[in-house]
Amino acid sequence: MIKLKDEQSFFIEGIGEVQDKGNHQYLEIFLGKPARRDAYDEQIGKADQFRALAWNKVIAAIPADLKVGDKVMAGVSFSGHIGIDRSNKQYFSVNVGIHSMRKIE
């Protein structure tokens, strides 16, 4: 697992409902990161979107008044694995977890 050292700024692109999975609860949040811009304000590359999950105790630490379009500072961690699909092609699966989040103005 890779845990980013600092919080990163994101935009909220979607918020799900709290779900139960066994003895655990999770909240699905879609985080957006705008594409970088050059000195002429031209977009470089593509914007990124991450489907992230907040589990158990972290859910209570997420601001309750979040809505689509809000800017947040979030601490995220990435974990993943390499696998082989049914057609023997290699794929890489990445999971994004939220360990902290705060709303910024």
C-alpha positions as CSV (number, residue, x, y, z in Angstrom):
1,M,0.0,0.0,0.0
2,I,1.2,3.5,-0.8
3,K,0.0,6.2,1.5
4,L,0.6,9.7,0.1
5,K,2.6,11.8,2.5
6,D,0.6,15.0,2.2
7,E,-3.1,15.7,1.7
8,Q,-4.0,16.4,-1.9
9,S,-6.7,18.8,-3.2
10,F,-9.6,17.2,-5.0
11,F,-13.1,18.2,-6.2
12,I,-16.1,16.1,-5.1
13,E,-17.6,14.6,-8.2
14,G,-20.1,12.2,-6.5
15,I,-21.0,10.8,-3.1
16,G,-22.7,7.5,-2.5
17,E,-24.7,6.2,0.4
18,V,-23.1,4.4,3.4
19,Q,-23.2,0.7,2.6
20,D,-22.8,-2.3,4.8
21,K,-20.4,-5.2,3.9
22,G,-20.3,-7.8,6.6
23,N,-19.3,-6.2,9.9
24,H,-18.0,-3.1,8.1
25,Q,-19.4,0.1,6.6
26,Y,-18.1,2.1,3.7
27,L,-18.8,5.3,1.8
28,E,-18.1,5.6,-1.9
29,I,-16.8,9.0,-3.0
30,F,-15.7,10.1,-6.5
31,L,-12.8,12.5,-6.3
32,G,-11.7,14.6,-9.3
33,K,-8.4,16.1,-10.0
34,P,-8.4,18.8,-12.8
35,A,-5.9,18.5,-15.6
36,R,-2.7,20.6,-15.2
37,R,-2.5,23.9,-17.2
38,D,0.5,25.5,-18.8
39,A,1.6,29.2,-18.7
40,Y,-1.0,30.0,-21.4
41,D,-3.8,28.4,-19.4
42,E,-4.0,25.5,-21.9
43,Q,-4.9,22.2,-20.5
44,I,-2.1,19.6,-20.4
45,G,-3.3,16.0,-20.4
46,K,-6.6,14.8,-19.0
47,A,-8.4,15.3,-15.7
48,D,-8.3,12.4,-13.3
49,Q,-11.2,10.8,-11.5
50,F,-10.8,8.3,-8.6
51,R,-13.5,6.1,-7.0
52,A,-12.4,6.1,-3.4
53,L,-13.8,4.3,-0.3
54,A,-13.9,5.5,3.2
55,W,-14.3,2.7,5.7
56,N,-15.7,2.5,9.3
57,K,-14.3,5.2,11.6
58,V,-13.1,7.4,8.7
59,I,-16.8,7.9,7.6
60,A,-17.5,9.9,10.8
61,A,-14.5,12.2,10.1
62,I,-15.8,13.2,6.7
63,P,-17.7,16.5,6.7
64,A,-21.5,15.7,6.6
65,D,-22.3,18.7,4.4
66,L,-20.3,17.6,1.4
67,K,-21.9,18.1,-2.0
68,V,-20.8,17.7,-5.6
69,G,-18.4,20.5,-6.6
70,D,-16.9,21.1,-3.2
71,K,-13.2,21.4,-2.9
72,V,-11.6,19.1,-0.3
73,M,-8.2,18.2,1.0
74,A,-8.0,14.5,1.3
75,G,-5.4,12.0,2.5
76,V,-5.5,9.0,0.3
77,S,-3.8,5.7,0.0
78,F,-3.4,3.4,-3.0
79,S,-3.1,-0.4,-3.1
80,G,-3.4,-2.7,-6.0
81,H,-2.4,-5.9,-7.6
82,I,-1.5,-7.3,-11.0
83,G,-3.7,-10.2,-12.3
84,I,-4.5,-12.2,-15.3
85,D,-8.0,-12.1,-16.8
86,R,-10.0,-14.9,-18.5
87,S,-8.4,-14.2,-21.8
88,N,-4.9,-14.4,-20.3
89,K,-4.3,-10.7,-20.5
90,Q,-2.5,-8.9,-17.7
91,Y,-4.3,-6.2,-15.8
92,F,-3.6,-3.9,-12.9
93,S,-6.2,-3.2,-10.3
94,V,-5.9,-0.1,-8.0
95,N,-7.9,0.6,-4.9
96,V,-8.1,4.1,-3.5
97,G,-8.8,4.5,0.2
98,I,-9.5,7.7,2.1
99,H,-7.9,8.2,5.6
100,S,-8.7,11.9,6.1
101,M,-10.8,14.6,4.5
102,R,-11.6,18.2,5.2
103,K,-13.5,20.8,3.2
104,I,-11.7,23.9,2.0
105,E,-13.2,27.2,0.8
